[in-house]
Amino acid sequence: MTRLFGVLVGIGILLMASFTFQDSAIGWKDGHSDIGFWWAVITGLLTIAGVATIIGTWIHTQQTED
């Protein structure tokens, strides 16, 4: 159950990253390079956080041999 929750949180973070990527693309397209750039930075950070959440959950919920 813990693994499922962690993966779902990671997917939620990646979903937020996809929304910020769309905002970044709109900013670049409309000629607002500052908005496009900073939304791209936020997208990168959210992507790193989402992937790290999924990988960290997977690693820390493995069965241990005691």
PDB file with one MODEL, atoms N, CA, C and O in Angstrom:
MODEL        1
ATOM      1  N   MET A   1       0.820  -1.187   0.000  1.00  0.00           N
ATOM      2  CA  MET A   1       0.000   0.000   0.000  1.00  0.00           C
ATOM      3  C   MET A   1       0.871   1.260   0.000  1.00  0.00           C
ATOM      4  O   MET A   1       0.544   2.243  -0.665  1.00  0.00           O
ATOM      5  N   THR A   2       1.960   1.228   0.735  1.00  0.00           N
ATOM      6  CA  THR A   2       2.867   2.369   0.780  1.00  0.00           C
ATOM      7  C   THR A   2       3.476   2.628  -0.594  1.00  0.00           C
ATOM      8  O   THR A   2       3.608   3.777  -1.016  1.00  0.00           O
ATOM      9  N   ARG A   3       3.842   1.563  -1.283  1.00  0.00           N
ATOM     10  CA  ARG A   3       4.429   1.710  -2.615  1.00  0.00           C
ATOM     11  C   ARG A   3       3.417   2.339  -3.575  1.00  0.00           C
ATOM     12  O   ARG A   3       3.776   3.220  -4.357  1.00  0.00           O
ATOM     13  N   LEU A   4       2.181   1.906  -3.525  1.00  0.00           N
ATOM     14  CA  LEU A   4       1.146   2.455  -4.393  1.00  0.00           C
ATOM     15  C   LEU A   4       0.947   3.940  -4.119  1.00  0.00           C
ATOM     16  O   LEU A   4       0.847   4.734  -5.054  1.00  0.00           O
ATOM     17  N   PHE A   5       0.887   4.320  -2.855  1.00  0.00           N
ATOM     18  CA  PHE A   5       0.717   5.725  -2.499  1.00  0.00           C
ATOM     19  C   PHE A   5       1.883   6.570  -3.005  1.00  0.00           C
ATOM     20  O   PHE A   5       1.670   7.648  -3.560  1.00  0.00           O
ATOM     21  N   GLY A   6       3.097   6.098  -2.821  1.00  0.00           N
ATOM     22  CA  GLY A   6       4.275   6.838  -3.273  1.00  0.00           C
ATOM     23  C   GLY A   6       4.319   7.012  -4.780  1.00  0.00           C
ATOM     24  O   GLY A   6       4.666   8.083  -5.277  1.00  0.00           O
ATOM     25  N   VAL A   7       3.968   5.962  -5.504  1.00  0.00           N
ATOM     26  CA  VAL A   7       3.964   6.049  -6.964  1.00  0.00           C
ATOM     27  C   VAL A   7       2.865   6.998  -7.429  1.00  0.00           C
ATOM     28  O   VAL A   7       3.076   7.774  -8.360  1.00  0.00           O
ATOM     29  N   LEU A   8       1.703   6.948  -6.799  1.00  0.00           N
ATOM     30  CA  LEU A   8       0.614   7.862  -7.162  1.00  0.00           C
ATOM     31  C   LEU A   8       0.991   9.317  -6.897  1.00  0.00           C
ATOM     32  O   LEU A   8       0.644  10.195  -7.688  1.00  0.00           O
ATOM     33  N   VAL A   9       1.683   9.580  -5.813  1.00  0.00           N
ATOM     34  CA  VAL A   9       2.156  10.942  -5.540  1.00  0.00           C
ATOM     35  C   VAL A   9       3.142  11.378  -6.621  1.00  0.00           C
ATOM     36  O   VAL A   9       3.076  12.508  -7.105  1.00  0.00           O
ATOM     37  N   GLY A  10       4.048  10.492  -6.997  1.00  0.00           N
ATOM     38  CA  GLY A  10       4.999  10.801  -8.057  1.00  0.00           C
ATOM     39  C   GLY A  10       4.313  11.090  -9.379  1.00  0.00           C
ATOM     40  O   GLY A  10       4.709  12.006 -10.099  1.00  0.00           O
ATOM     41  N   ILE A  11       3.290  10.317  -9.701  1.00  0.00           N
ATOM     42  CA  ILE A  11       2.537  10.549 -10.930  1.00  0.00           C
ATOM     43  C   ILE A  11       1.804  11.885 -10.849  1.00  0.00           C
ATOM     44  O   ILE A  11       1.715  12.603 -11.846  1.00  0.00           O
ATOM     45  N   GLY A  12       1.282  12.223  -9.677  1.00  0.00           N
ATOM     46  CA  GLY A  12       0.625  13.517  -9.494  1.00  0.00           C
ATOM     47  C   GLY A  12       1.585  14.677  -9.715  1.00  0.00           C
ATOM     48  O   GLY A  12       1.222  15.683 -10.326  1.00  0.00           O
ATOM     49  N   ILE A  13       2.795  14.537  -9.222  1.00  0.00           N
ATOM     50  CA  ILE A  13       3.803  15.583  -9.424  1.00  0.00           C
ATOM     51  C   ILE A  13       4.162  15.695 -10.906  1.00  0.00           C
ATOM     52  O   ILE A  13       4.327  16.801 -11.421  1.00  0.00           O
ATOM     53  N   LEU A  14       4.284  14.561 -11.590  1.00  0.00           N
ATOM     54  CA  LEU A  14       4.571  14.596 -13.023  1.00  0.00           C
ATOM     55  C   LEU A  14       3.405  15.199 -13.809  1.00  0.00           C
ATOM     56  O   LEU A  14       3.616  15.845 -14.835  1.00  0.00           O
ATOM     57  N   LEU A  15       2.194  14.993 -13.337  1.00  0.00           N
ATOM     58  CA  LEU A  15       1.033  15.617 -13.975  1.00  0.00           C
ATOM     59  C   LEU A  15       1.100  17.138 -13.834  1.00  0.00           C
ATOM     60  O   LEU A  15       0.815  17.869 -14.782  1.00  0.00           O
ATOM     61  N   MET A  16       1.480  17.609 -12.640  1.00  0.00           N
ATOM     62  CA  MET A  16       1.663  19.058 -12.463  1.00  0.00           C
ATOM     63  C   MET A  16       2.765  19.581 -13.377  1.00  0.00           C
ATOM     64  O   MET A  16       2.662  20.689 -13.905  1.00  0.00           O
ATOM     65  N   ALA A  17       3.819  18.789 -13.566  1.00  0.00           N
ATOM     66  CA  ALA A  17       4.896  19.197 -14.460  1.00  0.00           C
ATOM     67  C   ALA A  17       4.395  19.337 -15.890  1.00  0.00           C
ATOM     68  O   ALA A  17       4.841  20.225 -16.618  1.00  0.00           O
ATOM     69  N   SER A  18       3.482  18.480 -16.297  1.00  0.00           N
ATOM     70  CA  SER A  18       2.954  18.596 -17.664  1.00  0.00           C
ATOM     71  C   SER A  18       2.136  19.876 -17.824  1.00  0.00           C
ATOM     72  O   SER A  18       2.165  20.499 -18.885  1.00  0.00           O
ATOM     73  N   PHE A  19       1.408  20.271 -16.780  1.00  0.00           N
ATOM     74  CA  PHE A  19       0.655  21.525 -16.844  1.00  0.00           C
ATOM     75  C   PHE A  19       1.592  22.736 -16.907  1.00  0.00           C
ATOM     76  O   PHE A  19       1.337  23.684 -17.649  1.00  0.00           O
ATOM     77  N   THR A  20       2.663  22.700 -16.136  1.00  0.00           N
ATOM     78  CA  THR A  20       3.598  23.829 -16.169  1.00  0.00           C
ATOM     79  C   THR A  20       4.344  23.870 -17.501  1.00  0.00           C
ATOM     80  O   THR A  20       4.708  24.950 -17.968  1.00  0.00           O
ATOM     81  N   PHE A  21       4.574  22.721 -18.112  1.00  0.00           N
ATOM     82  CA  PHE A  21       5.201  22.705 -19.435  1.00  0.00           C
ATOM     83  C   PHE A  21       4.296  23.376 -20.461  1.00  0.00           C
ATOM     84  O   PHE A  21       4.769  24.116 -21.323  1.00  0.00           O
ATOM     85  N   GLN A  22       3.001  23.117 -20.366  1.00  0.00           N
ATOM     86  CA  GLN A  22       2.050  23.764 -21.269  1.00  0.00           C
ATOM     87  C   GLN A  22       2.065  25.276 -21.080  1.00  0.00           C
ATOM     88  O   GLN A  22       2.030  26.021 -22.059  1.00  0.00           O
ATOM     89  N   ASP A  23       2.118  25.739 -19.826  1.00  0.00           N
ATOM     90  CA  ASP A  23       2.200  27.180 -19.560  1.00  0.00           C
ATOM     91  C   ASP A  23       3.484  27.764 -20.132  1.00  0.00           C
ATOM     92  O   ASP A  23       3.479  28.870 -20.672  1.00  0.00           O
ATOM     93  N   SER A  24       4.569  27.032 -20.017  1.00  0.00           N
ATOM     94  CA  SER A  24       5.840  27.493 -20.563  1.00  0.00           C
ATOM     95  C   SER A  24       5.757  27.628 -22.079  1.00  0.00           C
ATOM     96  O   SER A  24       6.195  28.629 -22.644  1.00  0.00           O
ATOM     97  N   ALA A  25       5.198  26.621 -22.728  1.00  0.00           N
ATOM     98  CA  ALA A  25       5.083  26.655 -24.185  1.00  0.00           C
ATOM     99  C   ALA A  25       4.204  27.823 -24.638  1.00  0.00           C
ATOM    100  O   ALA A  25       4.508  28.474 -25.638  1.00  0.00           O
ATOM    101  N   ILE A  26       3.132  28.088 -23.920  1.00  0.00           N
ATOM    102  CA  ILE A  26       2.258  29.219 -24.257  1.00  0.00           C
ATOM    103  C   ILE A  26       3.012  30.534 -24.082  1.00  0.00           C
ATOM    104  O   ILE A  26       2.889  31.438 -24.909  1.00  0.00           O
ATOM    105  N   GLY A  27       3.785  30.641 -23.018  1.00  0.00           N
ATOM    106  CA  GLY A  27       4.573  31.848 -22.788  1.00  0.00           C
ATOM    107  C   GLY A  27       5.567  32.101 -23.906  1.00  0.00           C
ATOM    108  O   GLY A  27       5.685  33.228 -24.387  1.00  0.00           O
ATOM    109  N   TRP A  28       6.288  31.059 -24.327  1.00  0.00           N
ATOM    110  CA  TRP A  28       7.249  31.204 -25.419  1.00  0.00           C
ATOM    111  C   TRP A  28       6.532  31.577 -26.718  1.00  0.00           C
ATOM    112  O   TRP A  28       6.992  32.440 -27.466  1.00  0.00           O
ATOM    113  N   LYS A  29       5.400  30.916 -26.975  1.00  0.00           N
ATOM    114  CA  LYS A  29       4.675  31.141 -28.221  1.00  0.00           C
ATOM    115  C   LYS A  29       4.142  32.574 -28.307  1.00  0.00           C
ATOM    116  O   LYS A  29       4.130  33.171 -29.383  1.00  0.00           O
ATOM    117  N   ASP A  30       3.704  33.118 -27.179  1.00  0.00           N
ATOM    118  CA  ASP A  30       3.137  34.466 -27.166  1.00  0.00           C
ATOM    119  C   ASP A  30       4.202  35.561 -27.073  1.00  0.00           C
ATOM    120  O   ASP A  30       3.867  36.744 -27.002  1.00  0.00           O
ATOM    121  N   GLY A  31       5.472  35.179 -27.074  1.00  0.00           N
ATOM    122  CA  GLY A  31       6.546  36.158 -27.054  1.00  0.00           C
ATOM    123  C   GLY A  31       6.951  36.629 -25.670  1.00  0.00           C
ATOM    124  O   GLY A  31       7.668  37.621 -25.535  1.00  0.00           O
ATOM    125  N   HIS A  32       6.497  35.926 -24.639  1.00  0.00           N
ATOM    126  CA  HIS A  32       6.868  36.264 -23.263  1.00  0.00           C
ATOM    127  C   HIS A  32       7.973  35.314 -22.808  1.00  0.00           C
ATOM    128  O   HIS A  32       7.723  34.321 -22.125  1.00  0.00           O
ATOM    129  N   SER A  33       9.193  35.645 -23.204  1.00  0.00           N
ATOM    130  CA  SER A  33      10.301  34.726 -22.940  1.00  0.00           C
ATOM    131  C   SER A  33      10.572  34.560 -21.449  1.00  0.00           C
ATOM    132  O   SER A  33      11.016  33.493 -21.023  1.00  0.00           O
ATOM    133  N   ASP A  34      10.313  35.598 -20.645  1.00  0.00           N
ATOM    134  CA  ASP A  34      10.534  35.469 -19.210  1.00  0.00           C
ATOM    135  C   ASP A  34       9.565  34.467 -18.596  1.00  0.00           C
ATOM    136  O   ASP A  34       9.967  33.648 -17.770  1.00  0.00           O
ATOM    137  N   ILE A  35       8.307  34.519 -18.984  1.00  0.00           N
ATOM    138  CA  ILE A  35       7.322  33.567 -18.471  1.00  0.00           C
ATOM    139  C   ILE A  35       7.651  32.162 -18.959  1.00  0.00           C
ATOM    140  O   ILE A  35       7.611  31.203 -18.189  1.00  0.00           O
ATOM    141  N   GLY A  36       7.977  32.047 -20.248  1.00  0.00           N
ATOM    142  CA  GLY A  36       8.333  30.742 -20.797  1.00  0.00           C
ATOM    143  C   GLY A  36       9.529  30.138 -20.097  1.00  0.00           C
ATOM    144  O   GLY A  36       9.545  28.946 -19.792  1.00  0.00           O
ATOM    145  N   PHE A  37      10.545  30.974 -19.838  1.00  0.00           N
ATOM    146  CA  PHE A  37      11.753  30.478 -19.191  1.00  0.00           C
ATOM    147  C   PHE A  37      11.479  29.995 -17.772  1.00  0.00           C
ATOM    148  O   PHE A  37      11.876  28.886 -17.413  1.00  0.00           O
ATOM    149  N   TRP A  38      10.808  30.807 -16.961  1.00  0.00           N
ATOM    150  CA  TRP A  38      10.614  30.436 -15.561  1.00  0.00           C
ATOM    151  C   TRP A  38       9.653  29.264 -15.405  1.00  0.00           C
ATOM    152  O   TRP A  38       9.819  28.454 -14.492  1.00  0.00           O
ATOM    153  N   TRP A  39       8.651  29.156 -16.276  1.00  0.00           N
ATOM    154  CA  TRP A  39       7.802  27.970 -16.226  1.00  0.00           C
ATOM    155  C   TRP A  39       8.586  26.739 -16.654  1.00  0.00           C
ATOM    156  O   TRP A  39       8.327  25.642 -16.160  1.00  0.00           O
ATOM    157  N   ALA A  40       9.543  26.902 -17.566  1.00  0.00           N
ATOM    158  CA  ALA A  40      10.389  25.774 -17.958  1.00  0.00           C
ATOM    159  C   ALA A  40      11.280  25.334 -16.793  1.00  0.00           C
ATOM    160  O   ALA A  40      11.505  24.140 -16.595  1.00  0.00           O
ATOM    161  N   VAL A  41      11.783  26.300 -16.028  1.00  0.00           N
ATOM    162  CA  VAL A  41      12.592  25.962 -14.846  1.00  0.00           C
ATOM    163  C   VAL A  41      11.742  25.184 -13.836  1.00  0.00           C
ATOM    164  O   VAL A  41      12.184  24.171 -13.294  1.00  0.00           O
ATOM    165  N   ILE A  42      10.533  25.661 -13.592  1.00  0.00           N
ATOM    166  CA  ILE A  42       9.630  24.987 -12.656  1.00  0.00           C
ATOM    167  C   ILE A  42       9.290  23.589 -13.167  1.00  0.00           C
ATOM    168  O   ILE A  42       9.220  22.638 -12.388  1.00  0.00           O
ATOM    169  N   THR A  43       9.080  23.468 -14.477  1.00  0.00           N
ATOM    170  CA  THR A  43       8.805  22.155 -15.073  1.00  0.00           C
ATOM    171  C   THR A  43       9.959  21.196 -14.821  1.00  0.00           C
ATOM    172  O   THR A  43       9.743  20.040 -14.456  1.00  0.00           O
ATOM    173  N   GLY A  44      11.186  21.677 -15.015  1.00  0.00           N
ATOM    174  CA  GLY A  44      12.350  20.825 -14.778  1.00  0.00           C
ATOM    175  C   GLY A  44      12.439  20.361 -13.333  1.00  0.00           C
ATOM    176  O   GLY A  44      12.718  19.193 -13.066  1.00  0.00           O
ATOM    177  N   LEU A  45      12.203  21.272 -12.409  1.00  0.00           N
ATOM    178  CA  LEU A  45      12.265  20.905 -10.992  1.00  0.00           C
ATOM    179  C   LEU A  45      11.165  19.927 -10.611  1.00  0.00           C
ATOM    180  O   LEU A  45      11.410  18.979  -9.865  1.00  0.00           O
ATOM    181  N   LEU A  46       9.954  20.146 -11.116  1.00  0.00           N
ATOM    182  CA  LEU A  46       8.861  19.217 -10.827  1.00  0.00           C
ATOM    183  C   LEU A  46       9.115  17.846 -11.438  1.00  0.00           C
ATOM    184  O   LEU A  46       8.779  16.825 -10.838  1.00  0.00           O
ATOM    185  N   THR A  47       9.704  17.818 -12.621  1.00  0.00           N
ATOM    186  CA  THR A  47      10.015  16.536 -13.256  1.00  0.00           C
ATOM    187  C   THR A  47      11.036  15.762 -12.435  1.00  0.00           C
ATOM    188  O   THR A  47      10.889  14.560 -12.217  1.00  0.00           O
ATOM    189  N   ILE A  48      12.066  16.457 -11.984  1.00  0.00           N
ATOM    190  CA  ILE A  48      13.068  15.813 -11.125  1.00  0.00           C
ATOM    191  C   ILE A  48      12.423  15.293  -9.851  1.00  0.00           C
ATOM    192  O   ILE A  48      12.706  14.174  -9.424  1.00  0.00           O
ATOM    193  N   ALA A  49      11.559  16.096  -9.240  1.00  0.00           N
ATOM    194  CA  ALA A  49      10.897  15.687  -7.998  1.00  0.00           C
ATOM    195  C   ALA A  49       9.983  14.484  -8.221  1.00  0.00           C
ATOM    196  O   ALA A  49       9.957  13.568  -7.399  1.00  0.00           O
ATOM    197  N   GLY A  50       9.237  14.479  -9.321  1.00  0.00           N
ATOM    198  CA  GLY A  50       8.342  13.358  -9.594  1.00  0.00           C
ATOM    199  C   GLY A  50       9.080  12.060  -9.833  1.00  0.00           C
ATOM    200  O   GLY A  50       8.705  11.017  -9.299  1.00  0.00           O
ATOM    201  N   VAL A  51      10.125  12.122 -10.632  1.00  0.00           N
ATOM    202  CA  VAL A  51      10.915  10.913 -10.911  1.00  0.00           C
ATOM    203  C   VAL A  51      11.613  10.436  -9.633  1.00  0.00           C
ATOM    204  O   VAL A  51      11.665   9.236  -9.362  1.00  0.00           O
ATOM    205  N   ALA A  52      12.143  11.369  -8.857  1.00  0.00           N
ATOM    206  CA  ALA A  52      12.810  10.992  -7.602  1.00  0.00           C
ATOM    207  C   ALA A  52      11.819  10.366  -6.622  1.00  0.00           C
ATOM    208  O   ALA A  52      12.176   9.445  -5.888  1.00  0.00           O
ATOM    209  N   THR A  53      10.593  10.852  -6.603  1.00  0.00           N
ATOM    210  CA  THR A  53       9.575  10.278  -5.720  1.00  0.00           C
ATOM    211  C   THR A  53       9.270   8.835  -6.108  1.00  0.00           C
ATOM    212  O   THR A  53       9.180   7.957  -5.249  1.00  0.00           O
ATOM    213  N   ILE A  54       9.114   8.602  -7.388  1.00  0.00           N
ATOM    214  CA  ILE A  54       8.800   7.243  -7.843  1.00  0.00           C
ATOM    215  C   ILE A  54       9.977   6.303  -7.585  1.00  0.00           C
ATOM    216  O   ILE A  54       9.784   5.205  -7.063  1.00  0.00           O
ATOM    217  N   ILE A  55      11.181   6.714  -7.941  1.00  0.00           N
ATOM    218  CA  ILE A  55      12.357   5.859  -7.735  1.00  0.00           C
ATOM    219  C   ILE A  55      12.619   5.650  -6.249  1.00  0.00           C
ATOM    220  O   ILE A  55      12.911   4.534  -5.819  1.00  0.00           O
ATOM    221  N   GLY A  56      12.517   6.716  -5.467  1.00  0.00           N
ATOM    222  CA  GLY A  56      12.738   6.591  -4.025  1.00  0.00           C
ATOM    223  C   GLY A  56      11.726   5.688  -3.359  1.00  0.00           C
ATOM    224  O   GLY A  56      12.074   4.906  -2.474  1.00  0.00           O
ATOM    225  N   THR A  57      10.477   5.788  -3.777  1.00  0.00           N
ATOM    226  CA  THR A  57       9.450   4.897  -3.235  1.00  0.00           C
ATOM    227  C   THR A  57       9.762   3.458  -3.571  1.00  0.00           C
ATOM    228  O   THR A  57       9.657   2.569  -2.725  1.00  0.00           O
ATOM    229  N   TRP A  58      10.147   3.236  -4.820  1.00  0.00           N
ATOM    230  CA  TRP A  58      10.449   1.868  -5.241  1.00  0.00           C
ATOM    231  C   TRP A  58      11.616   1.288  -4.442  1.00  0.00           C
ATOM    232  O   TRP A  58      11.562   0.141  -3.999  1.00  0.00           O
ATOM    233  N   ILE A  59      12.662   2.080  -4.262  1.00  0.00           N
ATOM    234  CA  ILE A  59      13.845   1.604  -3.536  1.00  0.00           C
ATOM    235  C   ILE A  59      13.536   1.346  -2.065  1.00  0.00           C
ATOM    236  O   ILE A  59      13.946   0.325  -1.514  1.00  0.00           O
ATOM    237  N   HIS A  60      12.817   2.265  -1.431  1.00  0.00           N
ATOM    238  CA  HIS A  60      12.624   2.182   0.015  1.00  0.00           C
ATOM    239  C   HIS A  60      11.463   1.289   0.434  1.00  0.00           C
ATOM    240  O   HIS A  60      11.217   1.121   1.629  1.00  0.00           O
ATOM    241  N   THR A  61      10.756   0.720  -0.514  1.00  0.00           N
ATOM    242  CA  THR A  61       9.698  -0.218  -0.145  1.00  0.00           C
ATOM    243  C   THR A  61      10.018  -1.639  -0.568  1.00  0.00           C
ATOM    244  O   THR A  61       9.133  -2.496  -0.583  1.00  0.00           O
ATOM    245  N   GLN A  62      11.275  -1.901  -0.913  1.00  0.00           N
ATOM    246  CA  GLN A  62      11.695  -3.263  -1.253  1.00  0.00           C
ATOM    247  C   GLN A  62      11.738  -4.104   0.010  1.00  0.00           C
ATOM    248  O   GLN A  62      12.007  -3.602   1.101  1.00  0.00           O
ATOM    249  N   GLN A  63      11.472  -5.381  -0.155  1.00  0.00           N
ATOM    250  CA  GLN A  63      11.548  -6.318   0.972  1.00  0.00           C
ATOM    251  C   GLN A  63      12.995  -6.486   1.389  1.00  0.00           C
ATOM    252  O   GLN A  63      13.875  -6.613   0.537  1.00  0.00           O
ATOM    253  N   THR A  64      13.249  -6.487   2.670  1.00  0.00           N
ATOM    254  CA  THR A  64      14.608  -6.693   3.169  1.00  0.00           C
ATOM    255  C   THR A  64      14.717  -8.121   3.731  1.00  0.00           C
ATOM    256  O   THR A  64      13.747  -8.709   4.211  1.00  0.00           O
ATOM    257  N   GLU A  65      15.919  -8.633   3.649  1.00  0.00           N
ATOM    258  CA  GLU A  65      16.176  -9.969   4.178  1.00  0.00           C
ATOM    259  C   GLU A  65      16.806  -9.825   5.558  1.00  0.00           C
ATOM    260  O   GLU A  65      18.001  -9.559   5.690  1.00  0.00           O
ATOM    261  N   ASP A  66      15.978 -10.008   6.580  1.00  0.00           N
ATOM    262  CA  ASP A  66      16.480  -9.910   7.965  1.00  0.00           C
ATOM    263  C   ASP A  66      16.664 -11.272   8.566  1.00  0.00           C
ATOM    264  O   ASP A  66      17.077 -11.387   9.720  1.00  0.00           O
TER     265      ASP A  66
ENDMDL
END
